Amino acid sequence: MGALDIVVPVREGPVNEQLRYALRSWSANLPHGRVWLVGGRPSWAVGVEHIPTRQDGTKYRNTTRAVEAACLHPEVSDPFLLCNDDFFVLRRQEDMPVFHRGPVAQVEAYYATRGNGKYLRGLRQTRDLLVELGHPDPVSYELHVPLPVHKRGMLAALEAGRDVPVLHKRTMYGNLARIGGERMADVKVLHRAPRYDTSSGFLSTMPDSFTHGAVGAFLRRTFGKPSPYERGRR
């Protein structure tokens, strides 16, 4: 099997600097076939494939629609690597491992302390559905790192969770397809503070932490060289 394609759900809009630097990190450290932007495509992005999708739902519905579109597209590799536009790979990954976040029950307890409304409800509804489907102690795959995805398994997961408004689709897929994997802590950096953990080889940011935080400055230094995916490279 050749290198897997990268699939990235992308919101519409001309500017997406997190995506620019994510592409730079994948170009340097994540061997891949083609890059598929699904949904929007910034005007500066070149050398990528594009699958337009409707962007008239919630961000959760939009990304679910994007993943489904990628799974149904005959030219997207099977399997593929599912990424977000704010996933950064810091070290070379010849074969992307499968990672999970541990038991959903523990992840639920973390988000319950933050009062995370829609997301937490979606977590609980996804968990309850998995329990109904014979997975009494499901594992969370809602990490901000690339995830290898087989199309048939993901389409089955999306169909099973079609009535869940905020479906945790990685978790639904990972448990139904029994993909296993190695446990890791999430790498999302929510703050501007000077300390962040790079030991896993992965990072992810929020728009504010990328634009104004120390982690964003680190990523811009680390990936200062333009990738082949940028028009008018700078």
Contacts in CASP RR format, 6 or more apart in sequence:
PFRMAT RR
TARGET T0000
AUTHOR 0000-0000-0000
METHOD contacts of the structure
MODEL  1
MGALDIVVPVREGPVNEQLRYALRSWSANLPHGRVWLVGGRPSWAVGVEH
IPTRQDGTKYRNTTRAVEAACLHPEVSDPFLLCNDDFFVLRRQEDMPVFH
RGPVAQVEAYYATRGNGKYLRGLRQTRDLLVELGHPDPVSYELHVPLPVH
KRGMLAALEAGRDVPVLHKRTMYGNLARIGGERMADVKVLHRAPRYDTSS
GFLSTMPDSFTHGAVGAFLRRTFGKPSPYERGRR
2 33 0 8 1.000
2 77 0 8 1.000
3 31 0 8 1.000
3 32 0 8 1.000
3 33 0 8 1.000
4 32 0 8 1.000
4 33 0 8 1.000
4 77 0 8 1.000
4 79 0 8 1.000
4 80 0 8 1.000
4 81 0 8 1.000
4 96 0 8 1.000
4 148 0 8 1.000
5 32 0 8 1.000
5 33 0 8 1.000
5 34 0 8 1.000
5 35 0 8 1.000
5 36 0 8 1.000
5 76 0 8 1.000
5 77 0 8 1.000
5 80 0 8 1.000
5 81 0 8 1.000
6 26 0 8 1.000
6 30 0 8 1.000
6 32 0 8 1.000
6 33 0 8 1.000
6 34 0 8 1.000
6 35 0 8 1.000
6 36 0 8 1.000
6 80 0 8 1.000
6 81 0 8 1.000
6 83 0 8 1.000
6 146 0 8 1.000
7 36 0 8 1.000
7 38 0 8 1.000
7 66 0 8 1.000
7 67 0 8 1.000
7 70 0 8 1.000
7 76 0 8 1.000
7 80 0 8 1.000
7 81 0 8 1.000
7 82 0 8 1.000
7 83 0 8 1.000
7 149 0 8 1.000
8 19 0 8 1.000
8 22 0 8 1.000
8 35 0 8 1.000
8 36 0 8 1.000
8 37 0 8 1.000
8 38 0 8 1.000
8 83 0 8 1.000
8 84 0 8 1.000
8 85 0 8 1.000
9 38 0 8 1.000
9 39 0 8 1.000
9 62 0 8 1.000
9 63 0 8 1.000
9 66 0 8 1.000
9 67 0 8 1.000
9 84 0 8 1.000
9 85 0 8 1.000
10 16 0 8 1.000
10 19 0 8 1.000
10 37 0 8 1.000
10 38 0 8 1.000
10 39 0 8 1.000
10 40 0 8 1.000
10 41 0 8 1.000
10 42 0 8 1.000
10 66 0 8 1.000
10 85 0 8 1.000
11 39 0 8 1.000
11 40 0 8 1.000
11 55 0 8 1.000
11 59 0 8 1.000
11 62 0 8 1.000
11 85 0 8 1.000
12 39 0 8 1.000
12 40 0 8 1.000
12 55 0 8 1.000
13 40 0 8 1.000
13 42 0 8 1.000
14 42 0 8 1.000
14 43 0 8 1.000
14 44 0 8 1.000
15 42 0 8 1.000
16 42 0 8 1.000
16 85 0 8 1.000
17 210 0 8 1.000
17 211 0 8 1.000
18 85 0 8 1.000
18 86 0 8 1.000
18 205 0 8 1.000
18 207 0 8 1.000
18 210 0 8 1.000
19 42 0 8 1.000
19 45 0 8 1.000
19 85 0 8 1.000
19 86 0 8 1.000
20 42 0 8 1.000
20 44 0 8 1.000
20 227 0 8 1.000
20 230 0 8 1.000
21 88 0 8 1.000
21 210 0 8 1.000
21 219 0 8 1.000
21 220 0 8 1.000
21 223 0 8 1.000
22 83 0 8 1.000
22 84 0 8 1.000
22 85 0 8 1.000
22 86 0 8 1.000
22 87 0 8 1.000
22 88 0 8 1.000
23 35 0 8 1.000
23 45 0 8 1.000
23 227 0 8 1.000
23 229 0 8 1.000
23 230 0 8 1.000
24 223 0 8 1.000
24 224 0 8 1.000
24 225 0 8 1.000
24 226 0 8 1.000
24 227 0 8 1.000
25 87 0 8 1.000
25 88 0 8 1.000
25 89 0 8 1.000
25 90 0 8 1.000
25 219 0 8 1.000
25 222 0 8 1.000
25 223 0 8 1.000
26 32 0 8 1.000
26 35 0 8 1.000
26 83 0 8 1.000
26 89 0 8 1.000
26 227 0 8 1.000
27 227 0 8 1.000
27 228 0 8 1.000
27 229 0 8 1.000
28 89 0 8 1.000
28 92 0 8 1.000
28 223 0 8 1.000
28 225 0 8 1.000
28 227 0 8 1.000
29 89 0 8 1.000
29 90 0 8 1.000
29 91 0 8 1.000
29 92 0 8 1.000
29 93 0 8 1.000
30 81 0 8 1.000
30 89 0 8 1.000
30 93 0 8 1.000
30 96 0 8 1.000
30 146 0 8 1.000
31 93 0 8 1.000
31 94 0 8 1.000
32 81 0 8 1.000
33 77 0 8 1.000
34 48 0 8 1.000
34 49 0 8 1.000
34 76 0 8 1.000
34 77 0 8 1.000
35 47 0 8 1.000
35 48 0 8 1.000
35 49 0 8 1.000
35 229 0 8 1.000
36 48 0 8 1.000
36 49 0 8 1.000
36 50 0 8 1.000
36 51 0 8 1.000
36 70 0 8 1.000
36 73 0 8 1.000
36 76 0 8 1.000
36 80 0 8 1.000
37 45 0 8 1.000
37 48 0 8 1.000
37 49 0 8 1.000
37 50 0 8 1.000
37 51 0 8 1.000
38 50 0 8 1.000
38 51 0 8 1.000
38 53 0 8 1.000
38 66 0 8 1.000
38 67 0 8 1.000
38 69 0 8 1.000
38 70 0 8 1.000
39 50 0 8 1.000
39 51 0 8 1.000
39 52 0 8 1.000
39 53 0 8 1.000
39 55 0 8 1.000
39 62 0 8 1.000
39 66 0 8 1.000
39 69 0 8 1.000
40 50 0 8 1.000
40 52 0 8 1.000
40 53 0 8 1.000
40 55 0 8 1.000
41 48 0 8 1.000
41 50 0 8 1.000
43 231 0 8 1.000
44 230 0 8 1.000
44 231 0 8 1.000
44 232 0 8 1.000
45 229 0 8 1.000
45 230 0 8 1.000
45 231 0 8 1.000
46 228 0 8 1.000
46 229 0 8 1.000
46 230 0 8 1.000
46 231 0 8 1.000
47 228 0 8 1.000
47 229 0 8 1.000
48 229 0 8 1.000
49 75 0 8 1.000
51 66 0 8 1.000
51 69 0 8 1.000
51 70 0 8 1.000
51 73 0 8 1.000
53 62 0 8 1.000
53 65 0 8 1.000
53 66 0 8 1.000
53 69 0 8 1.000
54 62 0 8 1.000
54 65 0 8 1.000
55 62 0 8 1.000
58 165 0 8 1.000
58 166 0 8 1.000
60 118 0 8 1.000
60 165 0 8 1.000
60 166 0 8 1.000
60 167 0 8 1.000
61 165 0 8 1.000
63 169 0 8 1.000
64 158 0 8 1.000
64 167 0 8 1.000
64 169 0 8 1.000
67 82 0 8 1.000
67 149 0 8 1.000
67 154 0 8 1.000
67 158 0 8 1.000
67 169 0 8 1.000
68 155 0 8 1.000
68 158 0 8 1.000
70 76 0 8 1.000
70 80 0 8 1.000
70 82 0 8 1.000
71 149 0 8 1.000
71 151 0 8 1.000
71 154 0 8 1.000
71 155 0 8 1.000
71 158 0 8 1.000
72 151 0 8 1.000
72 155 0 8 1.000
76 151 0 8 1.000
78 150 0 8 1.000
78 151 0 8 1.000
78 152 0 8 1.000
79 148 0 8 1.000
79 149 0 8 1.000
79 150 0 8 1.000
79 151 0 8 1.000
80 148 0 8 1.000
80 149 0 8 1.000
80 151 0 8 1.000
81 96 0 8 1.000
81 146 0 8 1.000
81 147 0 8 1.000
81 148 0 8 1.000
81 149 0 8 1.000
82 146 0 8 1.000
82 147 0 8 1.000
82 148 0 8 1.000
82 149 0 8 1.000
82 170 0 8 1.000
83 146 0 8 1.000
83 147 0 8 1.000
84 144 0 8 1.000
84 204 0 8 1.000
86 144 0 8 1.000
86 204 0 8 1.000
86 205 0 8 1.000
86 206 0 8 1.000
86 210 0 8 1.000
87 144 0 8 1.000
87 145 0 8 1.000
87 146 0 8 1.000
87 202 0 8 1.000
87 204 0 8 1.000
88 202 0 8 1.000
88 203 0 8 1.000
88 204 0 8 1.000
88 205 0 8 1.000
88 219 0 8 1.000
88 223 0 8 1.000
89 146 0 8 1.000
89 201 0 8 1.000
89 202 0 8 1.000
90 198 0 8 1.000
90 201 0 8 1.000
90 202 0 8 1.000
90 203 0 8 1.000
90 222 0 8 1.000
91 201 0 8 1.000
93 146 0 8 1.000
96 146 0 8 1.000
96 148 0 8 1.000
97 181 0 8 1.000
97 182 0 8 1.000
98 147 0 8 1.000
98 148 0 8 1.000
98 179 0 8 1.000
98 180 0 8 1.000
98 181 0 8 1.000
98 182 0 8 1.000
99 141 0 8 1.000
99 143 0 8 1.000
99 145 0 8 1.000
99 147 0 8 1.000
99 181 0 8 1.000
99 182 0 8 1.000
99 183 0 8 1.000
99 184 0 8 1.000
100 139 0 8 1.000
100 140 0 8 1.000
100 141 0 8 1.000
100 143 0 8 1.000
100 174 0 8 1.000
100 180 0 8 1.000
100 181 0 8 1.000
100 182 0 8 1.000
100 183 0 8 1.000
100 184 0 8 1.000
101 107 0 8 1.000
101 139 0 8 1.000
101 140 0 8 1.000
101 141 0 8 1.000
101 142 0 8 1.000
101 143 0 8 1.000
101 183 0 8 1.000
101 184 0 8 1.000
101 185 0 8 1.000
101 186 0 8 1.000
102 139 0 8 1.000
102 140 0 8 1.000
102 183 0 8 1.000
103 137 0 8 1.000
103 138 0 8 1.000
103 139 0 8 1.000
103 140 0 8 1.000
104 123 0 8 1.000
104 126 0 8 1.000
104 127 0 8 1.000
104 130 0 8 1.000
104 137 0 8 1.000
104 138 0 8 1.000
104 139 0 8 1.000
104 140 0 8 1.000
104 171 0 8 1.000
105 127 0 8 1.000
105 137 0 8 1.000
107 123 0 8 1.000
107 140 0 8 1.000
107 142 0 8 1.000
108 120 0 8 1.000
108 123 0 8 1.000
108 124 0 8 1.000
108 127 0 8 1.000
111 119 0 8 1.000
111 120 0 8 1.000
111 123 0 8 1.000
112 120 0 8 1.000
118 165 0 8 1.000
118 166 0 8 1.000
119 166 0 8 1.000
121 166 0 8 1.000
122 164 0 8 1.000
122 165 0 8 1.000
122 166 0 8 1.000
122 167 0 8 1.000
122 168 0 8 1.000
123 140 0 8 1.000
123 142 0 8 1.000
123 168 0 8 1.000
123 171 0 8 1.000
125 164 0 8 1.000
125 165 0 8 1.000
125 166 0 8 1.000
125 167 0 8 1.000
126 138 0 8 1.000
126 161 0 8 1.000
126 164 0 8 1.000
126 167 0 8 1.000
126 168 0 8 1.000
126 171 0 8 1.000
126 172 0 8 1.000
127 138 0 8 1.000
127 171 0 8 1.000
129 160 0 8 1.000
129 161 0 8 1.000
129 164 0 8 1.000
129 172 0 8 1.000
130 138 0 8 1.000
130 171 0 8 1.000
130 172 0 8 1.000
130 175 0 8 1.000
130 176 0 8 1.000
131 138 0 8 1.000
133 160 0 8 1.000
133 176 0 8 1.000
135 175 0 8 1.000
135 176 0 8 1.000
138 171 0 8 1.000
138 175 0 8 1.000
139 171 0 8 1.000
139 174 0 8 1.000
139 175 0 8 1.000
139 180 0 8 1.000
140 168 0 8 1.000
140 171 0 8 1.000
141 147 0 8 1.000
141 168 0 8 1.000
141 170 0 8 1.000
141 171 0 8 1.000
141 173 0 8 1.000
141 174 0 8 1.000
141 175 0 8 1.000
141 179 0 8 1.000
142 168 0 8 1.000
142 170 0 8 1.000
142 171 0 8 1.000
142 186 0 8 1.000
143 170 0 8 1.000
143 184 0 8 1.000
143 186 0 8 1.000
143 187 0 8 1.000
144 186 0 8 1.000
144 187 0 8 1.000
144 188 0 8 1.000
144 202 0 8 1.000
144 204 0 8 1.000
145 184 0 8 1.000
145 187 0 8 1.000
145 200 0 8 1.000
145 202 0 8 1.000
145 204 0 8 1.000
147 170 0 8 1.000
148 179 0 8 1.000
149 173 0 8 1.000
150 177 0 8 1.000
153 173 0 8 1.000
153 176 0 8 1.000
153 177 0 8 1.000
154 169 0 8 1.000
154 173 0 8 1.000
154 177 0 8 1.000
156 176 0 8 1.000
156 177 0 8 1.000
157 169 0 8 1.000
157 172 0 8 1.000
157 173 0 8 1.000
157 174 0 8 1.000
157 176 0 8 1.000
157 177 0 8 1.000
158 167 0 8 1.000
158 169 0 8 1.000
158 172 0 8 1.000
160 172 0 8 1.000
160 176 0 8 1.000
161 167 0 8 1.000
161 172 0 8 1.000
173 179 0 8 1.000
174 180 0 8 1.000
184 200 0 8 1.000
185 197 0 8 1.000
185 200 0 8 1.000
186 204 0 8 1.000
187 197 0 8 1.000
187 200 0 8 1.000
187 201 0 8 1.000
187 202 0 8 1.000
187 203 0 8 1.000
187 204 0 8 1.000
188 204 0 8 1.000
188 205 0 8 1.000
188 206 0 8 1.000
189 196 0 8 1.000
189 203 0 8 1.000
189 204 0 8 1.000
189 205 0 8 1.000
189 206 0 8 1.000
189 209 0 8 1.000
189 215 0 8 1.000
190 206 0 8 1.000
190 209 0 8 1.000
191 209 0 8 1.000
191 213 0 8 1.000
192 208 0 8 1.000
192 209 0 8 1.000
192 212 0 8 1.000
192 213 0 8 1.000
192 214 0 8 1.000
193 213 0 8 1.000
193 214 0 8 1.000
194 214 0 8 1.000
195 214 0 8 1.000
196 203 0 8 1.000
196 214 0 8 1.000
196 215 0 8 1.000
196 218 0 8 1.000
198 218 0 8 1.000
203 215 0 8 1.000
203 219 0 8 1.000
205 215 0 8 1.000
205 216 0 8 1.000
205 219 0 8 1.000
209 215 0 8 1.000
209 216 0 8 1.000
210 216 0 8 1.000
210 219 0 8 1.000
226 232 0 8 1.000
226 233 0 8 1.000
226 234 0 8 1.000
227 233 0 8 1.000
END
